[in-house]
């Protein structure tokens, strides 16, 4: 896949700023300098980048396939838990209780529940290996998405029913993880991580490395999504969004296409969750709560769901606004978020990336508003036809050249239709697009 030169230029500039300039300002700029980027800011920006990857998963499902998933953060949290299981086991005897078991396992007396393993649940043991934990970051979300998607798409569940089911799935999982006897820390989850691969998580160099890894993940995910949407698969994907029945009648197994993209979105969300956990320092069931997934939908709606750049802009912008608002006016954040969603839904249906096109339409409507010509908008295609309210009658036989034919209406009038014209210039209640229609009385 060859990217357009303009897109490649923008990607190169943003990658240079995000992956080279910011880490260098953190590493080399003096702390008293205005150009210095703090380690806290690096972790915060890394968190935003992880959210942007989740937004891409929502965008490729909702904007390109027509599947509104209200449970995408479930897969994000599953990837985070897989990585958190490894990180919490690596604490060792540096915890509060000076035990090789995590603190919450000592507090909840897991040694009595699992005496044969010294208190460690058997399913935790493989996660002492970093490679196994990384593989679980991929296959755990993929397996959950595969099973759920297979059952849902095989039953031809779509539309609002699919959205409700995904929300029910994440809510059920959230309730399950909140239970202390589920062995995953209950409502506290996993926290107090010390290091990853022997590197101190609080060290500036480690935070820079995690930030760069998050940026590379976002770049790789964008390019992968860009490639998918530019292939034949992507065309079928958009055809399913526009009219699934037509694709079915054309002989394609739409369930397989939807299942693949659903699993793909789950995997990239899981990987983002795995990078999110060491930067934030905690993972608990609140990360998979339904309101988190709804928030991800707002990110995509604000940015624009019909593009790949829109979800990224939306995730970065809304989360920056959240950080600022919850610091200055924490009690008003939910009102601002809800108002933002309503505003975008009513006035910015195509999001931030659709504003230039929307402004062009508004400008054209304003210009045409003072003209005797009306503007008829042709659905989602955005095609406009100028309609003259008082067409001049054509002399008999005139204008019926190549590509034109007569059509007699029930009231005894002849209609001359031209296939070559791009405007409907007359008359009556004609709804034929891209044709010039004129009428004359038949003697």
DASULLIN-V256050 format. One record per residue. RES is the residue in one letter. SS is DSSP state (H for helix, E for strand, L for the rest). PSI is psi in whole degrees, 0 to 359 (* if undefined). NEAR is the number of other ideal C-beta (glycine too) atoms within 12 Angstrom. Layout:
res: <RES/RES>
ss: <SS/SS>
psi: <PSI/PSI>
near: <NEAR/NEAR>
This chain:
res: <X/X/X/X/X/X/X/X/X/X/X/X/X/X/X/X/X/X/X/X/X/X/X/X/X/X/X/X/X/X/X/X/X/X/X/X/X/X/X/X/X/X/X/X/X/X/X/X/X/X/X/X/X/X/X/X/X/X/X/X/X/X/X/X/X/X/X/X/X/X/X/X/X/X/X/X/X/X/X/X/X/X/X/X/X/X/X/X/X/X/X/X/X/X/X/X/X/X/X/X/X/X/X/X/X/X/X/X/X/X/X/X/X/X/X/X/X/X/X/X/X/X/X/X/X/X/X/X/X/X/X/X/X/X/X/X/X/X/X/X/X/X/X/X/X/X/X/X/X/X/X/X/X/X/X/X/X/X/X/X/X/X/X/X/X/X/X/X/X/X/X/X/X/X/X/X/X/X/X/X/X/X/X/X/X/X/X/X/X/X/X/X/X/X/X/X/X/X/X/X/X/X/X/X/X/X/X/X/X/X/X/X/X/X/X/X/X/X/X/X/X/X/X/X/X/X/X/X/X/X/X/X/X/X/X/X/X/X/X/X/X/X/X/X/X/X/X/X/X/X/X/X/X/X/X/X/X/X/X/X/X/X/X/X/X/X/X/X/X/X/X/X/X/X/X/X/X/X/X/X/X/X/X/X/X/X/X/X/X/X/X/X/X/X/X/X/X/X/X/X/X/X/X/X/X/X/X/X/X/X/X/X/X/X/X/X/X/X/X/X/X/X/X/X/X/X/X/X/X/X/X/X/X/X/X/X/X/X/X/X/X/X/X/X/X/X/X/X/X/X/X/X/X/X/X/X/X/X/X/X/X/X/X/X/X/X/X/X/X/X/X/X/X/X/X/X/X/X/X/X/X/X/X/X/X/X/X/X/X/X/X/X/X/X/X/X/X/X/X/X/X/X/X/X/X/X/X/X/X/X/X/X/X/X/X/X/X/X/X/X/X/X/X/X/X/X/X/X/X/X/X/X/X/X/X/X/X/X/X/X/X/X/X>
ss: <L/L/L/L/H/H/H/H/H/H/H/H/H/H/H/H/H/H/H/H/H/H/H/H/H/H/H/H/L/L/L/L/L/L/L/L/L/L/H/H/H/H/H/H/H/H/H/H/H/H/H/H/H/H/H/H/H/H/H/H/H/H/H/H/H/L/L/L/L/L/L/H/H/H/H/H/H/H/H/H/H/H/H/H/H/H/H/H/H/L/L/H/H/H/L/L/L/L/L/L/L/L/H/H/H/H/H/L/L/H/H/H/H/L/H/H/H/L/L/L/L/H/H/H/H/H/H/H/L/H/H/H/H/H/H/H/H/H/H/H/H/H/H/H/H/H/H/H/H/H/H/H/H/H/L/L/L/L/L/H/H/H/H/H/H/H/H/H/H/H/H/H/H/H/H/H/H/H/L/H/H/H/L/L/L/L/L/L/L/E/E/L/L/L/E/E/L/L/E/E/L/L/L/H/H/H/H/H/H/H/H/H/H/H/H/H/H/H/H/H/H/H/H/H/H/H/H/H/H/H/L/H/H/H/H/H/H/H/H/H/H/H/L/H/H/H/H/H/H/L/L/L/L/H/H/H/H/H/H/H/H/H/H/H/H/H/H/H/H/H/H/H/H/H/H/H/H/H/H/H/L/E/E/L/H/H/H/H/L/H/H/H/H/H/H/H/H/H/H/H/H/H/H/L/L/L/L/H/H/H/H/H/H/H/H/H/H/H/H/H/H/H/H/H/H/H/H/H/L/H/H/H/H/H/H/H/H/H/H/H/H/H/H/H/H/H/H/L/L/L/L/H/H/H/H/H/H/H/H/H/H/H/H/H/H/H/H/H/H/L/L/L/L/E/E/E/E/E/H/H/H/L/E/E/E/E/E/L/L/L/L/L/L/L/L/L/L/L/L/L/L/L/L/E/E/E/E/E/L/L/L/L/E/E/E/E/E/E/L/L/L/L/L/L/L/L/L/L/L/L/L/L/L/L/L/E/E/E/E/E/E/L/L>
psi: <121/120/147/150/320/316/319/323/314/319/319/317/313/321/322/315/313/323/347/306/308/313/325/322/328/323/324/336/136/147/332/355/148/341/353/135/119/161/326/317/324/317/322/316/323/322/319/319/322/319/325/326/318/318/324/321/317/320/318/337/310/308/329/343/347/20/107/102/124/24/26/330/348/314/325/314/326/318/322/320/322/317/322/326/321/315/323/333/335/355/321/226/15/5/183/321/2/39/158/346/150/153/318/332/325/317/321/6/53/339/337/333/325/65/332/338/14/17/349/123/139/327/353/334/313/337/0/341/126/321/320/321/319/320/323/329/330/309/336/306/323/319/316/315/323/313/311/314/321/313/320/312/331/328/6/36/129/177/218/333/322/318/317/320/319/324/321/322/311/328/318/317/321/315/323/319/339/343/132/327/1/356/12/28/1/218/342/333/215/136/183/40/148/309/168/124/36/1/131/125/339/355/139/323/321/319/322/316/319/323/314/320/322/319/318/322/316/317/314/322/318/314/322/315/322/320/316/315/344/354/179/325/317/325/318/323/314/329/323/320/318/320/93/325/321/321/320/316/341/355/9/141/90/330/323/320/315/323/319/313/330/316/320/315/324/321/313/328/321/319/320/320/324/326/336/318/308/337/327/327/10/150/125/172/341/338/342/12/153/327/333/318/323/323/322/325/322/319/312/319/319/316/324/112/346/21/169/334/326/309/325/311/317/316/315/315/314/322/327/317/323/316/317/315/316/343/319/314/71/329/347/0/314/325/319/317/315/318/323/319/317/317/314/318/320/319/341/65/338/8/193/316/343/0/316/315/320/320/322/319/314/318/318/320/321/320/318/336/330/4/153/349/140/169/123/120/135/80/210/346/342/16/135/140/132/130/120/123/339/81/143/134/144/142/155/128/345/142/6/67/208/136/5/150/160/143/125/129/163/335/10/15/150/138/125/121/127/127/343/338/150/3/145/108/356/197/174/217/37/134/25/114/154/34/149/123/129/151/152/151/139/126/*>
near: <16/10/17/12/10/10/20/16/13/18/26/17/15/25/24/17/18/31/29/21/20/33/32/20/26/32/25/17/19/12/16/8/12/10/17/20/30/23/29/21/25/36/33/30/36/44/39/38/42/49/48/47/50/56/53/52/56/52/49/48/48/41/41/40/43/31/46/33/48/34/47/54/48/45/51/54/48/46/47/50/44/43/46/44/40/37/40/42/35/32/31/20/16/19/24/16/22/12/23/24/30/39/25/32/35/23/19/25/17/30/20/13/20/20/13/13/20/19/27/27/28/16/20/33/19/21/31/21/17/25/14/22/34/25/24/33/42/31/23/38/45/31/22/36/42/25/19/33/38/21/19/29/31/18/14/17/24/30/17/14/18/32/28/20/28/42/29/23/34/41/26/22/34/33/20/22/33/23/17/21/16/21/29/37/33/24/22/24/34/41/27/26/34/27/23/33/21/11/21/20/32/21/20/27/19/28/36/32/29/40/41/30/30/41/39/26/37/42/27/23/37/37/24/27/39/28/20/32/30/21/17/14/24/27/20/30/36/26/25/34/31/21/16/29/14/16/25/20/11/15/9/22/18/31/27/22/34/40/29/30/41/47/34/38/50/47/40/44/52/46/43/50/44/43/45/45/42/44/42/36/30/28/41/27/35/27/42/43/28/31/23/38/42/28/35/51/42/38/45/48/41/44/40/33/43/29/32/40/33/39/46/45/33/45/45/35/31/37/35/24/26/31/22/17/21/17/14/13/14/14/11/18/23/19/14/23/28/17/19/31/26/16/18/32/18/11/19/27/23/29/40/33/29/29/22/16/20/21/16/16/21/18/14/20/20/13/15/20/13/11/15/12/23/20/25/25/18/19/12/11/11/18/17/24/29/25/30/23/16/15/25/15/19/27/13/15/12/14/29/22/16/9/15/23/17/21/22/16/20/10/12/12/24/29/34/36/31/27/18/14/23/16/27/33/31/32/28/23/14/27/14/25/22/23/27/32/36/34/30/28/17/17/7>
